[in-house]
Amino acid sequence: MLLSVIIPVYNVVGTLRRCVDSVLAQGIDDMEIIIVDDGSTDGSAVICDKYKSPRAIVVHQANAGLSEARNEGLRLARGEFVTFVDSDDYIEPDTYPALLERMARADVDILEYSIVREGGRGPVSRIVFPDHDYTDMAAYWLCGKAYAHTYAWNKIYKRQLFGHVRFPKGKKFEDVSTLWNLLREARKVETTSLGAYHYTVNPLGITQRAGGAEYRDLLDAHLQIVSSKMLIAHQEGFCEYYRHVLDIQLQTYIYTGDMSDVKLPMMRFSGSLKLLSLNVLGMRGLCWLVRAVKHYL
């Protein structure tokens, strides 16, 4: 089996057919689709069953969340390569054949491809990644800014990378720690301008409705990485990554107002007003000030 495509499903009756049909239309014969219905209550389960075939496995489970749905798909997957598609999104035609050919030719462990963002209030936008390869995973995380696009769904992976890696149960923004753990197993990562994953903004999704609890999970995931021995503070790109995590720390405190959520270690960098303010006020002082200004405005 060449490719396993895992599609978690939860109450997406309006977009499910578009999603699955876009995968089936990729024209790859040696491919299996694993559709995991995570306790849908809106009729999605019935649609899932209509796709049952020798190449489409359908699993129904009690609602356990996105991570557990993906993990169930990984348990069943048989492909040399594996990828994920969220059920309100879809794949641009002829994407997978080109990506798989590139992975096989270059012996790539993870291939990240471009994104089309649509829906919501803004115009359709396209993130086109450069054709670039990384054998240094810290360089991919920092210089390639992988931390800003940790999404599970716009990547194809060698399935063997998931031997000891699973999505964390019960956590939001679960892709951050999962990608980081996969990079610890990988030898080569590439980004490519080939193909496109069409991400549809869901106003009811985790990202759009994130609050204190969700940002706390996101912060905790990044805190494990900031302190990792794979990343050193003087490496190129670390300052910008630290500023990214600082923004998450500030947003967490804005939502919760709980000083026990102020956990990011103090590091001294310059290059922005926020970082200079941090040097003067300290982490707690900056968090308090930003929240006070936010609530005043």
C-alpha positions, 0 to 999 in steps of 0.5 A: 500500500502506497498511501493512507489518507486519514479523514476524521469526521465530526458533524460536517454533513455539509462538507464531507462529500466534497472532502472525500470526493477530492481525495478519491479524485486524486487518481492513485490506485494504491491508496486507502482512505480511512474515515473515522466518524468521531460520534457525529450526530448530524447525519455525517455517519450515514454519509461515511457509510456510503463510501465503504468500499475495498479502498475506503475503511469507515470506523465509527467511535464514541466522541473522543476528539480530533486527536483520538480520531487521527490516532485510530486512523494511524492504528489502521493505516497500512500505507508506506506514506500517510496524510490527514485531511480535515473533513471540512477541507479538500485537496486540489486536483492532481496534488498527491501524485506529484507529491508522492513522486517527489517524496520517493525520488528525494527520500523525504520523511516529511513533505509540506505543501502549499495552502489555500485559505478560503472562507471567513471574512477575508479574501481567498489567500494562498501560502506557497512554500518555497522548494527547499529541503532541510536535514537540520530539523532545528533549521526547519523549525526556526528558519523555515518557521515551521512553528507558524504552520504546524498543521498536520494536514498539509503534509505527507509523512513516512508512516514509520515516523509515527512508530512512537508518536501519537496526537496528544489526547484531550489537548487543543492545538495538538499539531504543535507537539506532534510535529515537533516529536515527528521532527525528532524522528525525521532525517529529511524534510522538504517544503514544496510549491507543488499542489495545494490543500484547501483550508476552509475557515470554520467559525465554529472551529478550535482556532476561531473560538480559542480562549484561555484553556486552548491557549494554555494548551498551545503555550504548554506545547511551545514551552516544551520546545523552547527548552529543548536541547535541539534549539539553542538561543543563539541559533538563527531564527530563535529570537523570532520564534521566542517572540512568537511564543511570547505573543502566545504567552501574552494572549494566554494571560489576556484570556485567563488573567491568572499569574500561574499561567505566566510560564515562559522563561525570561530571555533577553532579546532586542529588535522590537518594542515588545522585547525591549519592554520585556527587558524592562518590565519582566514577564509578569509585568509585561503580561499585566500591562498588555492585559490592562491596556487590552481591557482598557481599549 
